């Protein structure tokens, strides 16, 4: 048996898995309190990304555009940034953090967003807003390289690099969640509370599961404050849950401020959650309490109820954010399932050196293909040609037509999910996430059997 890792054998992309870098920077920015980003580019660079995030989280939030038009594309558009900053500050008196996020068009025409930040700091902010705390942060995310994953990773590092300042130890840990859902943040905070660990949860979006209140509409915002970001340099250590979504910031804090870091593994499934708790214990000295041992036991029992009889030997394809895909593949293997195809939607040069992928290559017992710079057409083509047989697909909503056209059931997981209700509330991390994922996969297979009028022989029962 073999596990092959290679780039897709085509230059073009058909039905992409990811969108572009500015999307990732925008997602990172919404995790900061008193922050509204300005996306320096055409209106679509905000409109379509904002729509995607709103469809996923089902919430309203604020993000701005410099709204570059034809004249700016020809003659330069930094004036639009100056106007946008002024309008934002006038309209939103509480705003303190304004990331200026570049796009492909403004990077191509050579707009100097670093220079305009210097100009605004020396001019507009001193003259018109002299007594106001305002932080303008240039974030370079050209759309013609990388993906929304690299955009998120770069933005997280830029925010931390801008704010972090060494002072007195705070006896906290930094927890960089990566690209997760509100339900994941709730689950992670629960694990930290059970271990009595004081942590700064960074770029956290738990509040995006927002209430409807009798006194008016609620506009969602992140809960990471400027003080939290400043204090990252004084932590006991940093744990970044994802290698490609926050790993750069964790490494920066270690290199610049001697804050030791642990990067991954993403706590998906039992063994990775065990490792996460062991890393917390190692970093803080706090013991793992009996309450979490009990939770682990509940998760193991729930998984035992479905794994052998219903999930074992089921063939699965997985696509989406790389840390999520790898974590899901590890969990599926632990359940006795057979991941046949993993699709990573960008061409990150470090994938071949990822120890988790090397572990899969060394230890997988069945044929598996891992494709980088992949698109959903690769999955669709294999199914239509009959070179890939699947029982299940794991991925976000953009792959729903592959599932529908090829009559393969699909569990929605990852970003964006917009054709199932309430998934952002359900964690995929921790012991609670392991239960949800295992039961969701089993129930999806059961529903597919009913739809196809299949009898019980398709399950591992007699």
C-alpha positions in Angstrom: 0.0 0.0 0.0 1.2 3.5 -0.7 0.5 7.1 0.3 1.4 9.5 -2.5 1.9 13.2 -2.0 2.0 15.3 -5.2 0.7 18.5 -6.7 -2.2 18.4 -9.1 -1.1 17.7 -12.6 -2.7 20.8 -14.1 -1.9 24.5 -14.2 -5.5 25.8 -14.1 -7.9 25.7 -11.2 -11.5 24.5 -11.7 -13.8 24.9 -8.7 -11.3 26.1 -6.1 -11.3 24.8 -2.5 -10.0 28.1 -1.1 -10.5 31.7 -1.8 -7.7 34.3 -1.7 -5.4 35.8 0.9 -7.5 38.9 1.8 -10.3 36.6 2.9 -8.0 35.1 5.6 -6.8 38.5 6.7 -10.4 39.7 7.0 -11.3 36.6 9.1 -8.4 37.3 11.4 -9.4 41.0 11.8 -13.0 40.2 12.9 -11.6 38.4 15.9 -10.3 41.7 17.4 -12.5 44.0 19.5 -12.8 47.7 18.4 -11.4 46.8 14.9 -12.7 47.4 11.4 -10.5 46.5 8.5 -10.2 48.4 5.3 -9.7 46.2 2.3 -7.8 48.2 -0.2 -9.2 47.1 -3.6 -12.4 46.8 -5.5 -15.7 46.6 -3.7 -16.0 42.9 -4.6 -12.9 42.1 -2.5 -15.0 43.0 0.6 -18.6 42.2 -0.6 -18.0 38.6 -1.6 -15.8 37.7 1.3 -18.2 39.4 3.8 -21.1 37.5 2.2 -19.1 34.2 2.5 -18.4 34.8 6.2 -21.9 36.0 6.9 -23.4 33.0 5.2 -21.2 30.8 7.3 -21.7 32.5 10.7 -25.2 33.8 10.0 -24.2 37.1 11.6 -23.7 40.8 10.7 -20.3 42.4 11.2 -18.4 45.5 10.0 -15.7 45.6 7.4 -14.8 48.4 5.0 -13.5 48.9 1.4 -11.4 51.6 -0.1 -13.6 51.0 -3.2 -11.0 51.4 -5.9 -12.4 52.2 -9.3 -10.9 52.5 -12.8 -9.1 55.8 -12.2 -7.4 54.4 -9.1 -6.3 51.3 -11.0 -4.6 53.5 -13.6 -3.2 56.4 -11.5 -2.9 54.8 -8.0 -5.4 54.7 -5.2 -3.6 55.5 -1.9 -5.9 58.6 -1.7 -8.8 56.2 -1.3 -7.1 54.7 1.8 -6.7 58.2 3.3 -10.4 59.0 2.7 -11.5 55.6 4.0 -9.5 55.9 7.3 -11.0 59.4 7.9 -14.6 58.2 7.2 -14.2 55.2 9.5 -12.9 57.3 12.3 -15.7 59.8 11.9 -18.4 57.2 11.7 -17.2 54.8 14.4 -15.9 56.7 17.5 -15.0 53.5 19.3 -12.7 52.1 16.6 -9.1 51.8 17.6 -7.6 49.2 15.2 -7.7 49.6 11.4 -5.8 47.0 9.4 -5.3 48.1 5.8 -5.5 44.9 3.8 -4.1 44.9 0.3 -5.4 43.0 -2.6 -4.2 41.8 -6.0 -5.1 45.0 -7.8 -3.5 47.4 -5.4 -0.4 45.3 -5.1 -0.1 45.1 -8.9 -0.4 48.9 -9.3 2.2 49.3 -6.5 0.2 51.3 -3.9 2.4 52.0 -0.9 0.1 51.1 2.0 3.1 51.3 4.4 3.9 54.8 3.2 0.3 56.0 3.5 0.2 54.7 7.1 3.3 56.7 7.9 1.7 59.8 6.2 -1.6 59.3 8.1 0.1 58.9 11.5 2.1 62.1 10.9 -0.8 64.1 9.4 -4.5 63.2 9.7 -4.3 61.4 13.1 -2.3 64.2 14.7 -4.2 67.0 13.2 -7.8 65.8 13.3 -7.8 63.0 16.0 -4.9 64.1 18.3 -6.4 62.6 21.5 -7.6 59.3 20.0 -5.9 55.9 20.1 -5.7 54.6 16.6 -3.6 51.8 15.2 -3.1 51.6 11.4 -1.6 48.3 10.4 -0.6 47.5 6.8 -1.2 43.8 5.9 0.1 42.7 2.5 -2.1 39.9 1.1 -1.9 39.9 -2.7 -4.5 37.5 -4.1 -2.2 36.2 -6.8 -0.1 34.2 -4.4 -1.0 31.9 -1.4 -4.6 31.5 -0.3 -7.0 32.5 2.5 -4.9 30.2 4.7 -1.7 32.1 4.2 -3.6 35.3 4.4 -4.9 34.4 7.9 -1.5 33.2 9.0 0.2 36.4 7.8 -2.4 38.7 9.4 -2.2 37.0 12.8 1.6 37.4 12.8 1.3 41.1 11.7 -1.2 41.9 14.5 1.0 40.2 17.1 4.2 41.7 15.8 2.6 45.2 15.8 1.2 45.1 19.4 3.3 42.6 21.4 5.4 44.5 24.0 7.6 43.0 26.8 6.8 43.9 30.4 6.1 41.8 33.5 5.2 38.1 33.2 1.4 37.6 33.2 1.4 33.8 34.1 -1.0 33.2 31.2 -0.7 31.1 28.1 -1.5 32.4 24.6 -3.9 30.1 22.7 -4.0 30.8 19.0 -7.1 29.0 17.9 -6.7 29.3 14.1 -9.6 29.3 11.7 -12.4 27.8 13.9 -16.1 28.2 14.7 -17.7 29.8 17.8 -18.5 26.3 19.0 -14.8 25.4 18.9 -13.9 28.4 21.0 -16.5 27.5 23.6 -15.2 23.9 23.7 -11.6 25.1 24.0 -12.4 27.5 26.8 -14.2 24.6 28.6 -11.0 22.5 28.5 -9.0 25.4 29.8 -11.4 26.1 32.6 -11.5 22.5 33.7 -7.7 22.6 34.0 -7.9 26.0 35.8 -5.6 27.5 33.2 -5.6 31.3 32.6 -5.3 31.8 28.9 -5.5 34.6 26.4 -7.6 33.2 23.5 -6.4 35.0 20.4 -8.6 36.2 17.5 -11.5 34.6 19.2 -14.9 34.6 17.6 -17.1 32.9 20.3 -19.2 36.1 20.3 -20.2 35.5 16.7 -22.8 33.2 18.0 -24.7 36.4 18.8 -28.0 36.9 20.6 -31.1 38.7 19.4 -31.8 41.1 22.2 -35.0 43.1 23.0 -33.2 46.4 23.0 -31.9 46.2 19.5 -29.8 44.4 16.9 -26.5 43.0 17.9 -23.5 43.5 15.6 -21.0 40.7 16.1 -17.4 41.4 17.0 -14.4 39.6 18.2 -13.3 39.6 21.9 -9.5 39.8 21.6 -8.5 43.2 22.9 -5.5 45.4 22.3 -4.4 44.7 25.8 -4.5 41.0 25.1 -2.3 41.4 22.0 0.2 43.7 23.8 0.4 41.1 26.6 1.2 38.2 24.3 4.9 39.0 24.8 4.6 38.3 28.6 3.0 34.9 28.5 4.3 31.7 30.0 4.0 30.1 26.5 2.1 30.0 23.3 0.1 27.1 21.9 -0.9 27.4 18.3 -3.5 24.8 17.5 -2.8 24.9 13.8 0.5 24.8 11.9 -0.7 26.9 9.0 -3.1 29.2 10.9 -1.2 31.0 13.6 2.1 29.1 13.6 4.1 32.1 12.3 2.8 34.3 15.2 3.7 31.6 17.8 7.2 31.3 16.3 7.6 35.1 16.3 6.8 35.4 20.0 9.4 32.7 20.7 12.1 34.2 18.6 11.5 37.8 19.6 10.4 37.5 23.3 11.6 34.0 24.4 7.9 32.9 24.9 8.2 29.1 24.3 5.7 27.8 21.7 4.1 24.5 20.8 2.5 24.3 17.4 -0.2 21.7 17.0 -1.4 19.1 16.7 -4.9 20.3 15.9 -7.0 18.7 18.7 -9.4 16.8 16.4 -10.2 13.3 17.7 -9.2 11.5 20.9 -5.4 11.2 20.5 -4.9 14.8 19.3 -7.0 16.1 22.2 -5.0 14.0 24.6 -1.8 15.6 23.1 -3.3 19.1 23.5 -4.1 18.5 27.2 -0.7 17.0 27.7 0.9 20.1 26.1 -1.2 22.3 28.5 0.0 20.2 31.4 3.6 20.5 30.3 3.5 24.2 29.7 1.6 25.2 32.9 2.3 22.3 35.4 -1.5 22.0 35.9 -2.8 18.4 36.2 -5.4 17.0 33.9 -8.5 16.7 36.2 -10.7 13.7 36.7 -13.6 15.6 35.0 -11.8 15.6 31.7 -10.8 11.9 32.1 -14.6 11.3 32.5 -15.4 13.4 29.4 -12.8 11.4 27.5 -14.5 8.2 28.6 -17.9 9.5 27.4 -16.3 10.3 24.0 -14.7 6.8 23.8 -18.0 5.2 24.6 -19.8 7.2 22.0 -17.2 6.4 19.4 -17.3 2.7 20.3 -21.0 2.7 19.7 -20.6 3.7 16.0 -17.0 3.0 14.9 -16.7 -0.8 14.5 -20.2 -1.5 13.3 -20.9 1.5 11.2 -17.8 3.4 10.3 -15.0 0.9 10.0 -13.7 0.3 6.4 -15.7 3.2 5.0 -13.8 5.0 2.3 -13.6 8.8 2.6 -12.3 11.8 0.8 -11.5 15.0 2.7 -10.9 18.6 1.5 -10.5 22.0 3.1 -8.1 23.9 5.4 -4.9 21.8 5.7 -4.8 21.5 9.5 -8.4 20.5 9.5 -8.0 18.0 6.7 -5.0 16.4 8.3 -6.7 16.2 11.7 -9.8 14.7 10.2 -7.7 12.1 8.3 -6.0 11.1 11.5 -9.3 10.8 13.3 -10.8 8.7 10.5 -7.9 6.3 10.6 -8.4 6.0 14.4 -12.0 5.0 13.7 -10.9 2.3 11.3 -12.0 4.3 8.2 -10.0 4.5 5.0 -9.1 8.0 3.9 -8.5 7.6 0.2 -8.0 11.2 -1.0 -6.9 14.3 0.8 -7.2 17.6 -1.1 -5.2 20.7 0.1 -6.2 23.7 -1.8 -2.9 25.7 -2.2 0.7 25.1 -3.1 2.4 25.7 0.3 6.0 24.7 -0.1 6.2 23.3 3.4 3.6 20.5 2.9 6.2 17.9 1.9 8.0 18.6 5.2 4.9 18.4 7.4 5.6 15.6 10.0 1.9 14.7 10.0 1.9 14.0 6.3 5.1 12.1 6.6 3.6 10.0 9.3 0.6 9.2 7.0 3.0 8.3 4.2 5.0 6.0 6.5 2.1 4.3 8.3 -1.1 4.3 6.3 -2.2 0.8 5.6 -4.3 1.5 2.4 -3.7 3.4 -0.7 -4.1 7.1 -0.1 -3.5 10.1 -2.4 -2.7 13.6 -1.0 -2.9 16.4 -3.6 -1.6 19.9 -3.0 -2.7 23.0 -5.0 -5.8 20.9 -5.5 -9.3 21.8 -6.6 -12.7 20.1 -6.4 -12.5 19.1 -10.0 -9.9 16.5 -9.0 -12.4 14.9 -6.7 -15.2 15.1 -9.2 -13.1 13.7 -12.1 -12.0 10.6 -10.1 -15.6 9.8 -9.1 -16.9 10.3 -12.6 -14.1 8.2 -14.1 -14.7 5.4 -11.6 -11.1 5.5 -10.4 -12.2 6.4 -6.9 -14.9 4.7 -4.9 -16.2 6.5 -1.8 -18.7 6.0 1.0 -18.4 9.5 2.4 -17.0 13.0 1.7 -15.9 15.4 4.4 -15.6 19.1 3.4 -17.2 22.5 3.2 -20.4 23.5 1.3 -18.6 24.5 -1.9 -18.2 20.7 -2.7 -21.9 20.0 -2.4 -22.4 19.6 -6.1 -19.7 16.9 -6.3 -21.6 15.1 -3.6 -25.0 15.6 -5.4 -23.8 14.8 -8.9 -21.9 11.6 -7.9 -24.5 10.4 -5.3 -22.0 10.3 -2.4 -23.1 11.4 1.0 -21.3 14.3 2.6 -20.7 15.7 6.1 -20.3 19.5 6.1 -17.2 20.5 8.0 -14.9 23.5 7.7 -15.3 27.0 6.1 -17.6 27.9 4.5 -20.7 25.8 5.5 -23.9 27.5 4.5 -26.3 24.8 3.4 -26.8 23.2 6.8 -28.2 25.0 9.9 -26.2 25.8 13.0 -23.0 24.0 12.2 -20.9 26.9 13.6 -22.3 26.0 17.1 -20.9 22.5 17.0 -17.2 22.0 17.8 -15.0 19.6 15.8 -12.1 20.0 18.4 -11.8 18.4 21.8 -13.7 15.4 23.1 -17.1 17.0 22.4 -15.9 17.5 18.8 -14.9 13.9 18.5 -18.4 12.8 19.6 -20.1 15.2 17.1 -17.9 14.2 14.2 -18.3 10.4 14.7 -22.1 10.6 15.2 -22.5 13.0 12.3 -20.6 10.7 10.0 -22.7 7.7 11.2 -26.0 9.5 10.9 -25.1 10.8 7.4 -24.5 7.2 6.3 -27.8 6.1 7.8 -29.7 8.8 6.0 -28.0 7.9 2.8 -29.0 4.3 3.1 -32.6 5.3 3.5 -32.4 7.6 0.5 -30.9 4.8 -1.6 -33.2 2.1 -0.2 -30.1 0.2 0.9 -30.6 -2.7 3.5 -28.4 -3.2 6.5 -25.8 -5.2 4.7 -23.9 -2.0 3.8 -23.1 -1.6 7.5 -20.7 -3.9 9.3 -23.6 -5.9 10.9 -24.8 -9.4 10.4 
